Amino acid sequence: MMKTRSYSIPLTLEAAKSIEECFASNIFRVASFLRINFDTPGPCRKINFLITFILFILGIYTVTYNAGVTFSTHHDTAELAAQLLIVLWAIQSIISGLFLINWQLNGEFAFFRQILAECQNLRGLKCERGKSMMKITNRYFHFQIFVTCMITSAFALNYHFEDKHSEFNKKQSYIFYYQELRPIYTLITTYLYIIWNMTLFVLILYTNATYLEVKYFNEQLEQFDGSDDSSTCQQLIEYLEVYSNLCTVIRKLDVIFRLYTFIMIVITVPSMIFTLMMMNHRIHGLLDLFMCMPTIALCAFSFFAVTISPARLHDEINKTKGCICQNKSIWFPYRKEVYLIANTLTCHMEQFDLGVSVWGFAILSRPLILGTLSATAMMLSLLAELAPKTDLLNLSNKLFAR
């Protein structure tokens, strides 16, 4: 009977030290600055708990206050859609922060990094493509943080320099009883939005890391030379073990993010509808379009951030079977023992539920993204038909004013 050696590479000291550098290290530096880093036990964790608890209580209060003002004040369709967006974004931010804290406290990130590193010693991440992809993603993260701070600051300055305020803004200015304390609301909003971005980029980076490892594995299958009878069987058994370990990693990734992706999509779809409704009623020129661009960009980013990376991972997983089936050196000439091992490996690859799911309902894939966008467009068209027209709404307001 053939003896096999484990292809799961033992985690070397050098690899162990580089794990943090490969996995969202920039995000956790920002988390440490914002006092929401609970990955490392110690005295700082208690201080972080206290600061985070206070800020989250204030965040929940602002959401409740804004929701109360929104539903107690008369608005036209565009303004109502805008205020509902503010409430939904704040809810998404708070939920994202709670998930981020829970993942850290349960050690989900540390365990995931460990099992991924043990598959191929992070070779997919360490190659030039992996380094480039991670560098670009981290740059996008810093850019997104910068844009978030600029947008919240711009809206705050616009409020202070604007002569005429809407009824909602007038009531919102007393959110902390005194108008002079309204900048606290801006700071809390910025804090929550940054946490929301951090959580989304954690999802993106961890999914991309898994994608890179699967892609590296696929390339090894494509380049494998199976003509050497003495080593082909041994190498195929090693590939079988690596693929089994990668499946474990992918399922762990799904366990971590499946509920989060479900909640984000459930909230993001109404946000997209409200954004499009606001555009339909408010945009009448290039200036109006420019003013609505931050809102449009944020809704698009929140949807595609949750869906694009998992869909790309799902596509790469589906390519794995094709990589081994198209390698003719494995199948020809016919060798019984090689054929049986290769056939067993291809049978293991028929796991169609691999990927990041929407709480187990469906795997995040390109068809799901297209279907969601189509359903959103259909719902928007229905609401556009049912919504009151702007001219009729203005006429009714004038009549009631008399």
KELO-732518 format. One record per residue (C-alpha): x, y, z; residue number from 1. Coordinates in pm, 1 decimal, padded with zeros to 6 digits. Last residue first. Layout:
N
<east=X	north=Y	up=Z	seq=NUM>
...
//
This chain:
402
<east=-05468.6	north=07786.3	up=00245.9	seq=402>
<east=-05170.8	north=07567.9	up=00334.5	seq=401>
<east=-05379.4	north=07255.9	up=00261.9	seq=400>
<east=-05438.4	north=07378.3	up=-00091.6	seq=399>
<east=-05070.5	north=07460.7	up=-00138.8	seq=398>
<east=-04965.3	north=07117.3	up=-00013.9	seq=397>
<east=-05215.0	north=06951.3	up=-00250.3	seq=396>
<east=-05067.6	north=07141.8	up=-00544.2	seq=395>
<east=-04713.7	north=07046.0	up=-00447.3	seq=394>
<east=-04812.5	north=06678.4	up=-00427.7	seq=393>
<east=-04989.1	north=06695.9	up=-00762.8	seq=392>
<east=-04679.3	north=06849.1	up=-00921.9	seq=391>
<east=-04449.8	north=06590.6	up=-00765.6	seq=390>
<east=-04653.6	north=06287.9	up=-00873.1	seq=389>
<east=-04774.5	north=06055.5	up=-00602.2	seq=388>
<east=-04595.3	north=05717.7	up=-00584.3	seq=387>
<east=-04780.8	north=05413.5	up=-00723.4	seq=386>
<east=-04622.5	north=05416.0	up=-01069.1	seq=385>
<east=-04275.5	north=05489.9	up=-00933.9	seq=384>
<east=-04324.5	north=05216.9	up=-00673.2	seq=383>
<east=-04386.1	north=04958.5	up=-00945.1	seq=382>
<east=-04089.2	north=05075.5	up=-01150.5	seq=381>
<east=-03868.9	north=05060.1	up=-00840.1	seq=380>
<east=-03982.5	north=04705.4	up=-00762.1	seq=379>
<east=-03892.9	north=04592.9	up=-01114.9	seq=378>
<east=-03552.2	north=04761.3	up=-01095.6	seq=377>
<east=-03482.5	north=04595.4	up=-00760.4	seq=376>
<east=-03588.3	north=04254.5	up=-00895.0	seq=375>
<east=-03350.2	north=04298.1	up=-01189.7	seq=374>
<east=-03065.6	north=04404.3	up=-00960.1	seq=373>
<east=-03123.4	north=04100.1	up=-00739.2	seq=372>
<east=-03137.5	north=03864.2	up=-01038.0	seq=371>
<east=-02814.0	north=04003.2	up=-01181.6	seq=370>
<east=-02636.4	north=03963.5	up=-00847.1	seq=369>
<east=-02774.4	north=03609.7	up=-00807.1	seq=368>
<east=-02658.9	north=03517.1	up=-01159.6	seq=367>
<east=-02309.2	north=03648.9	up=-01073.6	seq=366>
<east=-02277.7	north=03439.2	up=-00760.4	seq=365>
<east=-02347.0	north=03460.7	up=-00387.8	seq=364>
<east=-02464.5	north=03110.0	up=-00299.1	seq=363>
<east=-02831.8	north=03086.1	up=-00209.2	seq=362>
<east=-03052.3	north=03044.6	up=00098.3	seq=361>
<east=-02775.3	north=02940.3	up=00338.6	seq=360>
<east=-02758.2	north=03276.8	up=00518.2	seq=359>
<east=-02684.4	north=03442.7	up=00181.4	seq=358>
<east=-02401.0	north=03205.9	up=00092.0	seq=357>
<east=-02026.0	north=03248.1	up=00059.9	seq=356>
<east=-01891.2	north=02966.8	up=-00153.8	seq=355>
<east=-01914.0	north=02590.8	up=-00193.2	seq=354>
<east=-02268.5	north=02462.4	up=-00247.0	seq=353>
<east=-02188.6	north=02295.2	up=-00579.5	seq=352>
<east=-01961.0	north=02033.8	up=-00427.9	seq=351>
<east=-01865.7	north=01830.5	up=-00735.1	seq=350>
<east=-01493.1	north=01879.0	up=-00672.8	seq=349>
<east=-01471.2	north=01568.1	up=-00457.3	seq=348>
<east=-01579.8	north=01363.1	up=-00760.1	seq=347>
<east=-01295.9	north=01520.6	up=-00961.8	seq=346>
<east=-01046.3	north=01405.9	up=-00697.9	seq=345>
<east=-01185.9	north=01051.4	up=-00698.9	seq=344>
<east=-01153.2	north=01043.6	up=-01079.5	seq=343>
<east=-00790.8	north=01154.9	up=-01050.8	seq=342>
<east=-00720.0	north=00880.3	up=-00794.8	seq=341>
<east=-00890.1	north=00612.4	up=-01007.4	seq=340>
<east=-00721.9	north=00728.2	up=-01329.1	seq=339>
<east=-00375.6	north=00731.1	up=-01171.1	seq=338>
<east=-00424.4	north=00373.7	up=-01047.2	seq=337>
<east=-00560.2	north=00247.3	up=-01380.5	seq=336>
<east=-00316.4	north=00415.1	up=-01612.7	seq=335>
<east=-00461.7	north=00535.0	up=-01944.5	seq=334>
<east=-00216.9	north=00733.4	up=-02154.6	seq=333>
<east=-00362.2	north=00989.0	up=-02119.1	seq=332>
<east=-00575.7	north=01104.6	up=-01827.4	seq=331>
<east=-00325.6	north=01299.2	up=-01616.5	seq=330>
<east=-00117.7	north=01435.7	up=-01905.6	seq=329>
<east=-00440.1	north=01556.0	up=-02068.3	seq=328>
<east=-00495.2	north=01835.9	up=-01816.1	seq=327>
<east=-00838.8	north=01955.3	up=-01925.7	seq=326>
<east=-01020.6	north=01753.3	up=-01657.9	seq=325>
<east=-00792.1	north=01887.8	up=-01384.4	seq=324>
<east=-00852.6	north=02254.9	up=-01464.8	seq=323>
<east=-01221.1	north=02198.6	up=-01545.6	seq=322>
<east=-01284.0	north=02066.8	up=-01196.2	seq=321>
<east=-01129.2	north=02377.3	up=-01043.0	seq=320>
<east=-01314.9	north=02631.4	up=-01258.1	seq=319>
<east=-01628.2	north=02622.2	up=-01039.0	seq=318>
<east=-01422.4	north=02731.8	up=-00737.1	seq=317>
<east=-01294.4	north=03031.9	up=-00935.7	seq=316>
<east=-01648.5	north=03142.2	up=-01022.1	seq=315>
<east=-01757.5	north=03111.1	up=-00657.6	seq=314>
<east=-01461.3	north=03323.6	up=-00545.7	seq=313>
<east=-01557.2	north=03591.2	up=-00799.2	seq=312>
<east=-01915.2	north=03588.8	up=-00668.5	seq=311>
<east=-01790.0	north=03617.7	up=-00308.9	seq=310>
<east=-01578.3	north=03922.5	up=-00408.8	seq=309>
<east=-01857.9	north=04096.9	up=-00603.9	seq=308>
<east=-02149.6	north=04053.8	up=-00359.8	seq=307>
<east=-02096.8	north=04238.6	up=-00031.9	seq=306>
<east=-01884.4	north=04518.6	up=-00177.0	seq=305>
<east=-02123.5	north=04538.9	up=-00473.9	seq=304>
<east=-02421.2	north=04635.0	up=-00258.5	seq=303>
<east=-02253.4	north=04879.0	up=-00017.9	seq=302>
<east=-02057.0	north=05034.8	up=-00306.0	seq=301>
<east=-02366.7	north=05100.2	up=-00517.5	seq=300>
<east=-02548.4	north=05256.4	up=-00220.8	seq=299>
<east=-02247.0	north=05471.2	up=-00130.9	seq=298>
<east=-02194.7	north=05585.3	up=-00490.8	seq=297>
<east=-02558.5	north=05690.8	up=-00534.8	seq=296>
<east=-02556.6	north=05887.0	up=-00208.9	seq=295>
<east=-02225.2	north=06053.6	up=-00289.4	seq=294>
<east=-02350.0	north=06134.3	up=-00645.9	seq=293>
<east=-02669.8	north=06311.6	up=-00534.7	seq=292>
<east=-02516.8	north=06660.6	up=-00528.9	seq=291>
<east=-02352.2	north=06602.3	up=-00867.9	seq=290>
<east=-02683.7	north=06486.6	up=-01019.8	seq=289>
<east=-02858.0	north=06798.2	up=-00886.4	seq=288>
<east=-02586.9	north=07015.3	up=-01041.6	seq=287>
<east=-02611.5	north=06828.6	up=-01372.9	seq=286>
<east=-02984.0	north=06891.4	up=-01402.1	seq=285>
<east=-03333.9	north=06795.3	up=-01283.3	seq=284>
<east=-03245.9	north=06534.6	up=-01022.7	seq=283>
<east=-03485.3	north=06545.4	up=-00725.4	seq=282>
<east=-03785.7	north=06325.5	up=-00796.4	seq=281>
<east=-03633.0	north=06035.8	up=-00991.6	seq=280>
<east=-03305.2	north=06060.4	up=-00801.9	seq=279>
<east=-03486.7	north=06028.3	up=-00468.4	seq=278>
<east=-03674.8	north=05724.6	up=-00596.4	seq=277>
<east=-03345.5	north=05574.4	up=-00715.4	seq=276>
<east=-03193.1	north=05625.2	up=-00371.2	seq=275>
<east=-03499.5	north=05483.2	up=-00195.4	seq=274>
<east=-03482.4	north=05171.7	up=-00415.4	seq=273>
<east=-03109.5	north=05130.1	up=-00352.8	seq=272>
<east=-03162.8	north=05160.7	up=00021.5	seq=271>
<east=-03444.9	north=04904.0	up=00001.8	seq=270>
<east=-03193.5	north=04660.7	up=-00160.0	seq=269>
<east=-02916.9	north=04746.5	up=00087.4	seq=268>
<east=-03108.9	north=04640.6	up=00398.5	seq=267>
<east=-03181.3	north=04280.9	up=00291.9	seq=266>
<east=-02841.5	north=04263.3	up=00121.1	seq=265>
<east=-02662.0	north=04366.5	up=00440.0	seq=264>
<east=-02861.9	north=04127.1	up=00656.1	seq=263>
<east=-02790.0	north=03829.0	up=00429.0	seq=262>
<east=-02421.4	north=03917.6	up=00390.7	seq=261>
<east=-02384.7	north=03932.1	up=00770.1	seq=260>
<east=-02560.5	north=03598.7	up=00820.2	seq=259>
<east=-02329.1	north=03419.7	up=00573.4	seq=258>
<east=-02004.9	north=03591.8	up=00678.2	seq=257>
<east=-01836.6	north=03369.9	up=00937.2	seq=256>
<east=-01998.3	north=03037.4	up=00844.9	seq=255>
<east=-01926.7	north=03099.0	up=00475.9	seq=254>
<east=-01558.2	north=03164.0	up=00543.3	seq=253>
<east=-01550.1	north=02842.3	up=00745.9	seq=252>
<east=-01701.8	north=02659.3	up=00448.6	seq=251>
<east=-01434.7	north=02806.0	up=00221.7	seq=250>
<east=-01152.9	north=02708.3	up=00459.3	seq=249>
<east=-01279.0	north=02350.2	up=00495.9	seq=248>
<east=-01308.2	north=02324.7	up=00117.7	seq=247>
<east=-00949.2	north=02448.4	up=00091.4	seq=246>
<east=-00840.9	north=02169.8	up=00326.4	seq=245>
<east=-01011.2	north=01907.1	up=00111.3	seq=244>
<east=-00850.4	north=02058.9	up=-00197.0	seq=243>
<east=-00507.9	north=02035.9	up=-00033.7	seq=242>
<east=-00567.6	north=01671.7	up=00058.1	seq=241>
<east=-00673.1	north=01580.0	up=-00295.5	seq=240>
<east=-00374.2	north=01768.7	up=-00434.6	seq=239>
<east=-00150.1	north=01553.3	up=-00214.7	seq=238>
<east=-00322.7	north=01240.4	up=-00343.2	seq=237>
<east=-00263.7	north=01366.7	up=-00698.0	seq=236>
<east=00106.6	north=01419.3	up=-00622.3	seq=235>
<east=00152.3	north=01065.1	up=-00491.8	seq=234>
<east=-00024.0	north=00914.3	up=-00790.0	seq=233>
<east=00180.2	north=01122.4	up=-01035.8	seq=232>
<east=00519.3	north=01051.1	up=-00875.9	seq=231>
<east=00633.4	north=00719.5	up=-01028.8	seq=230>
<east=00415.1	north=00739.0	up=-01339.1	seq=229>
<east=00578.1	north=01059.3	up=-01467.9	seq=228>
<east=00344.2	north=01186.8	up=-01741.1	seq=227>
<east=00124.1	north=01376.1	up=-01500.2	seq=226>
<east=00282.1	north=01717.2	up=-01550.9	seq=225>
<east=00089.2	north=01968.3	up=-01341.2	seq=224>
<east=00057.2	north=02314.2	up=-01496.5	seq=223>
<east=-00322.7	north=02322.2	up=-01496.9	seq=222>
<east=-00347.7	north=02167.9	up=-01148.9	seq=221>
<east=-00094.5	north=02415.0	up=-01008.5	seq=220>
<east=-00290.9	north=02700.1	up=-01167.3	seq=219>
<east=-00607.8	north=02579.9	up=-00999.2	seq=218>
<east=-00434.2	north=02572.8	up=-00659.0	seq=217>
<east=-00310.1	north=02929.9	up=-00708.8	seq=216>
<east=-00664.4	north=03035.4	up=-00796.6	seq=215>
<east=-00799.1	north=02868.7	up=-00482.9	seq=214>
<east=-00539.7	north=03049.5	up=-00268.1	seq=213>
<east=-00614.1	north=03381.9	up=-00436.4	seq=212>
<east=-00989.8	north=03340.3	up=-00388.5	seq=211>
<east=-00942.5	north=03263.7	up=-00018.5	seq=210>
<east=-00742.3	north=03584.0	up=00025.5	seq=209>
<east=-01002.4	north=03773.7	up=-00178.0	seq=208>
<east=-01277.5	north=03652.5	up=00056.0	seq=207>
<east=-01077.0	north=03762.0	up=00359.5	seq=206>
<east=-01003.9	north=04099.7	up=00203.2	seq=205>
<east=-01359.4	north=04170.8	up=00085.0	seq=204>
<east=-01529.1	north=04066.7	up=00409.8	seq=203>
<east=-01279.6	north=04270.8	up=00612.5	seq=202>
<east=-01342.9	north=04552.9	up=00364.1	seq=201>
<east=-01714.1	north=04548.4	up=00442.2	seq=200>
<east=-01646.0	north=04550.1	up=00815.3	seq=199>
<east=-01408.0	north=04845.5	up=00788.2	seq=198>
<east=-01653.2	north=05040.4	up=00571.6	seq=197>
<east=-01927.8	north=04999.2	up=00832.8	seq=196>
<east=-01683.6	north=05099.5	up=01106.9	seq=195>
<east=-01598.8	north=05414.3	up=00908.4	seq=194>
<east=-01971.1	north=05491.5	up=00869.8	seq=193>
<east=-02026.5	north=05455.1	up=01244.8	seq=192>
<east=-01743.2	north=05694.4	up=01334.5	seq=191>
<east=-01855.2	north=05948.5	up=01073.4	seq=190>
<east=-02211.7	north=05940.9	up=01211.1	seq=189>
<east=-02083.0	north=05978.2	up=01567.5	seq=188>
<east=-01867.4	north=06277.4	up=01467.8	seq=187>
<east=-02152.9	north=06443.7	up=01276.3	seq=186>
<east=-02391.7	north=06394.4	up=01569.3	seq=185>
<east=-02135.9	north=06548.3	up=01804.7	seq=184>
<east=-02125.7	north=06847.3	up=01567.9	seq=183>
<east=-02494.1	north=06907.8	up=01669.5	seq=182>
<east=-02394.8	north=07011.9	up=02021.4	seq=181>
<east=-02436.4	north=07386.6	up=01955.1	seq=180>
<east=-02801.2	north=07323.3	up=01864.1	seq=179>
<east=-02870.1	north=07218.3	up=02223.7	seq=178>
<east=-03099.0	north=06926.2	up=02312.0	seq=177>
<east=-02862.2	north=06662.2	up=02175.6	seq=176>
<east=-03079.6	north=06592.1	up=01869.6	seq=175>
<east=-03184.4	north=06957.5	up=01863.2	seq=174>
<east=-03039.3	north=07015.3	up=01513.5	seq=173>
<east=-03250.1	north=06721.0	up=01395.5	seq=172>
<east=-03569.0	north=06922.7	up=01439.8	seq=171>
<east=-03447.5	north=07198.9	up=01210.3	seq=170>
<east=-03294.3	north=06950.6	up=00970.1	seq=169>
<east=-03625.6	north=06763.5	up=00934.8	seq=168>
<east=-03824.0	north=07081.1	up=00877.8	seq=167>
<east=-03587.9	north=07178.7	up=00598.7	seq=166>
<east=-03325.9	north=07444.5	up=00652.0	seq=165>
<east=-03288.5	north=07788.9	up=00493.3	seq=164>
<east=-02969.3	north=07990.5	up=00521.4	seq=163>
<east=-02717.5	north=07711.8	up=00464.4	seq=162>
<east=-02370.6	north=07774.4	up=00606.9	seq=161>
<east=-02401.6	north=07543.2	up=00908.7	seq=160>
<east=-02586.9	north=07269.4	up=00719.1	seq=159>
<east=-02345.7	north=07276.2	up=00425.2	seq=158>
<east=-02055.2	north=07248.8	up=00668.9	seq=157>
<east=-02204.7	north=06930.9	up=00818.3	seq=156>
<east=-02278.8	north=06787.5	up=00472.5	seq=155>
<east=-01920.0	north=06856.7	up=00363.6	seq=154>
<east=-01777.3	north=06701.1	up=00681.1	seq=153>
<east=-01981.4	north=06383.7	up=00628.7	seq=152>
<east=-01864.3	north=06368.7	up=00266.2	seq=151>
<east=-01497.5	north=06435.0	up=00343.9	seq=150>
<east=-01482.1	north=06174.9	up=00622.1	seq=149>
<east=-01640.6	north=05910.9	up=00399.1	seq=148>
<east=-01409.6	north=05999.9	up=00108.6	seq=147>
<east=-01100.6	north=05956.6	up=00328.2	seq=146>
<east=-01222.9	north=05623.3	up=00464.3	seq=145>
<east=-01299.0	north=05504.9	up=00109.7	seq=144>
<east=-00952.7	north=05608.4	up=-00008.4	seq=143>
<east=-00791.5	north=05417.9	up=00278.0	seq=142>
<east=-00991.8	north=05106.6	up=00188.9	seq=141>
<east=-00924.0	north=05146.1	up=-00183.3	seq=140>
<east=-00553.5	north=05154.5	up=-00105.8	seq=139>
<east=-00590.6	north=04836.2	up=00099.1	seq=138>
<east=-00763.6	north=04666.1	up=-00194.2	seq=137>
<east=-00485.7	north=04774.0	up=-00433.1	seq=136>
<east=-00215.4	north=04637.0	up=-00202.3	seq=135>
<east=-00403.4	north=04309.6	up=-00154.9	seq=134>
<east=-00436.9	north=04259.8	up=-00530.6	seq=133>
<east=-00072.5	north=04345.0	up=-00598.4	seq=132>
<east=00055.0	north=04110.2	up=-00328.5	seq=131>
<east=-00166.0	north=03829.4	up=-00455.9	seq=130>
<east=-00066.2	north=03876.7	up=-00820.7	seq=129>
<east=00301.2	north=03886.2	up=-00727.8	seq=128>
<east=00282.3	north=03560.6	up=-00531.2	seq=127>
<east=00267.0	north=03571.2	up=-00151.4	seq=126>
<east=-00110.9	north=03556.4	up=-00126.0	seq=125>
<east=-00141.8	north=03241.7	up=-00337.2	seq=124>
<east=00151.7	north=03087.2	up=-00156.1	seq=123>
<east=-00016.6	north=03137.7	up=00181.1	seq=122>
<east=00155.0	north=02828.0	up=00328.2	seq=121>
<east=-00050.7	north=02608.2	up=00095.9	seq=120>
<east=-00328.6	north=02480.5	up=00322.4	seq=119>
<east=-00188.4	north=02566.6	up=00667.5	seq=118>
<east=-00215.4	north=02941.6	up=00606.3	seq=117>
<east=-00589.0	north=02911.3	up=00540.0	seq=116>
<east=-00642.9	north=02715.8	up=00863.3	seq=115>
<east=-00455.3	north=02971.1	up=01073.4	seq=114>
<east=-00605.2	north=03283.4	up=00918.0	seq=113>
<east=-00952.6	north=03140.4	up=00976.5	seq=112>
<east=-00876.3	north=03065.0	up=01340.8	seq=111>
<east=-00744.6	north=03417.3	up=01404.1	seq=110>
<east=-01043.2	north=03577.4	up=01228.0	seq=109>
<east=-01308.2	north=03376.2	up=01411.7	seq=108>
<east=-01159.2	north=03432.1	up=01757.0	seq=107>
<east=-01503.5	north=03458.9	up=01918.5	seq=106>
<east=-01428.9	north=03808.2	up=02052.3	seq=105>
<east=-01306.4	north=03925.5	up=01712.8	seq=104>
<east=-01605.1	north=03796.1	up=01519.3	seq=103>
<east=-01847.3	north=03943.9	up=01775.6	seq=102>
<east=-01686.4	north=04288.9	up=01758.7	seq=101>
<east=-01705.4	north=04300.0	up=01378.2	seq=100>
<east=-02064.3	north=04172.5	up=01382.8	seq=99>
<east=-02168.0	north=04443.9	up=01628.5	seq=98>
<east=-01994.5	north=04709.6	up=01418.5	seq=97>
<east=-02167.9	north=04593.1	up=01101.8	seq=96>
<east=-02506.4	north=04604.6	up=01277.2	seq=95>
<east=-02437.2	north=04961.7	up=01391.3	seq=94>
<east=-02329.2	north=05071.3	up=01043.7	seq=93>
<east=-02623.3	north=04902.9	up=00871.0	seq=92>
<east=-02864.6	north=05075.0	up=01110.6	seq=91>
<east=-02696.6	north=05411.6	up=01042.8	seq=90>
<east=-02724.1	north=05352.2	up=00669.6	seq=89>
<east=-03094.1	north=05263.8	up=00704.8	seq=88>
<east=-03173.6	north=05579.6	up=00903.9	seq=87>
<east=-02991.9	north=05809.7	up=00661.9	seq=86>
<east=-03158.6	north=05636.6	up=00367.0	seq=85>
<east=-03500.0	north=05685.0	up=00529.2	seq=84>
<east=-03425.6	north=06057.6	up=00546.1	seq=83>
<east=-03340.5	north=06075.6	up=00174.3	seq=82>
<east=-03648.3	north=05874.9	up=00071.2	seq=81>
<east=-03870.8	north=06104.9	up=00277.2	seq=80>
<east=-03710.9	north=06409.3	up=00113.8	seq=79>
<east=-03772.0	north=06274.1	up=-00235.7	seq=78>
<east=-04131.5	north=06167.5	up=-00168.1	seq=77>
<east=-04243.9	north=06492.3	up=-00002.7	seq=76>
<east=-04216.8	north=06513.4	up=00371.7	seq=75>
<east=-04454.0	north=06560.7	up=00668.1	seq=74>
<east=-04277.3	north=06510.6	up=01000.5	seq=73>
<east=-04348.6	north=06245.2	up=01265.4	seq=72>
<east=-04208.1	north=05951.6	up=01067.4	seq=71>
<east=-03873.7	north=06113.7	up=00992.5	seq=70>
<east=-03840.0	north=06277.9	up=01335.5	seq=69>
<east=-03888.3	north=05944.3	up=01512.5	seq=68>
<east=-03649.0	north=05765.8	up=01277.3	seq=67>
<east=-03387.3	north=06036.6	up=01332.4	seq=66>
<east=-03421.8	north=06007.9	up=01711.3	seq=65>
<east=-03399.7	north=05628.7	up=01707.9	seq=64>
<east=-03093.0	north=05635.5	up=01483.6	seq=63>
<east=-02930.0	north=05905.1	up=01698.9	seq=62>
<east=-02996.3	north=05703.1	up=02016.0	seq=61>
<east=-02851.0	north=05386.2	up=01862.8	seq=60>
<east=-02535.5	north=05581.6	up=01773.3	seq=59>
<east=-02510.7	north=05731.2	up=02123.8	seq=58>
<east=-02534.3	north=05380.1	up=02269.9	seq=57>
<east=-02274.0	north=05265.5	up=02016.1	seq=56>
<east=-02037.1	north=05544.9	up=02118.1	seq=55>
<east=-02069.4	north=05465.0	up=02489.0	seq=54>
<east=-02022.0	north=05089.7	up=02436.4	seq=53>
<east=-01723.1	north=05145.1	up=02206.9	seq=52>
<east=-01548.1	north=05363.1	up=02465.2	seq=51>
<east=-01611.5	north=05116.4	up=02750.1	seq=50>
<east=-01520.7	north=04806.0	up=02550.4	seq=49>
<east=-01205.0	north=04969.4	up=02414.8	seq=48>
<east=-01094.6	north=05050.2	up=02769.8	seq=47>
<east=-01154.8	north=04688.9	up=02870.0	seq=46>
<east=-00963.0	north=04562.5	up=02563.0	seq=45>
<east=-00669.7	north=04791.8	up=02641.4	seq=44>
<east=-00607.0	north=04601.7	up=02965.2	seq=43>
<east=-00529.3	north=04281.2	up=02774.5	seq=42>
<east=-00663.6	north=04038.2	up=02516.4	seq=41>
<east=-00577.5	north=04098.9	up=02147.7	seq=40>
<east=-00844.8	north=04082.0	up=01878.1	seq=39>
<east=-01076.1	north=04332.8	up=02046.1	seq=38>
<east=-00999.9	north=04627.5	up=01812.9	seq=37>
<east=-01285.8	north=04878.3	up=01829.3	seq=36>
<east=-01093.8	north=05163.8	up=01990.6	seq=35>
<east=-01108.8	north=05385.1	up=01678.7	seq=34>
<east=-00726.6	north=05389.1	up=01654.2	seq=33>
<east=-00713.5	north=05013.1	up=01712.6	seq=32>
<east=-00974.5	north=04962.3	up=01439.7	seq=31>
<east=-00764.7	north=05177.0	up=01203.2	seq=30>
<east=-00471.0	north=04946.0	up=01272.3	seq=29>
<east=-00709.2	north=04652.6	up=01229.3	seq=28>
<east=-00795.3	north=04768.7	up=00879.1	seq=27>
<east=-00431.9	north=04810.3	up=00782.5	seq=26>
<east=-00352.6	north=04454.4	up=00895.9	seq=25>
<east=-00632.1	north=04313.7	up=00678.7	seq=24>
<east=-00479.0	north=03969.4	up=00641.7	seq=23>
<east=-00142.6	north=03938.7	up=00473.0	seq=22>
<east=00058.2	north=04133.1	up=00731.7	seq=21>
<east=-00112.8	north=03944.3	up=01014.3	seq=20>
<east=-00012.9	north=03612.5	up=00858.4	seq=19>
<east=00348.5	north=03719.8	up=00803.6	seq=18>
<east=00467.1	north=03623.0	up=01152.3	seq=17>
<east=00313.5	north=03276.1	up=01123.3	seq=16>
<east=00470.6	north=03229.8	up=00781.6	seq=15>
<east=00817.2	north=03310.6	up=00915.0	seq=14>
<east=00768.7	north=03078.9	up=01210.2	seq=13>
<east=00664.4	north=02798.4	up=00976.1	seq=12>
<east=00309.3	north=02667.2	up=00952.9	seq=11>
<east=00333.0	north=02303.5	up=00860.4	seq=10>
<east=00245.1	north=02249.3	up=00494.2	seq=9>
<east=-00071.4	north=02051.7	up=00436.3	seq=8>
<east=00065.1	north=01813.8	up=00171.4	seq=7>
<east=00068.4	north=01529.5	up=00420.7	seq=6>
<east=00281.6	north=01234.1	up=00316.4	seq=5>
<east=00141.0	north=00925.6	up=00160.4	seq=4>
<east=00250.4	north=00566.3	up=00187.9	seq=3>
<east=00133.9	north=00341.4	up=-00095.6	seq=2>
<east=00000.0	north=00000.0	up=00000.0	seq=1>
//
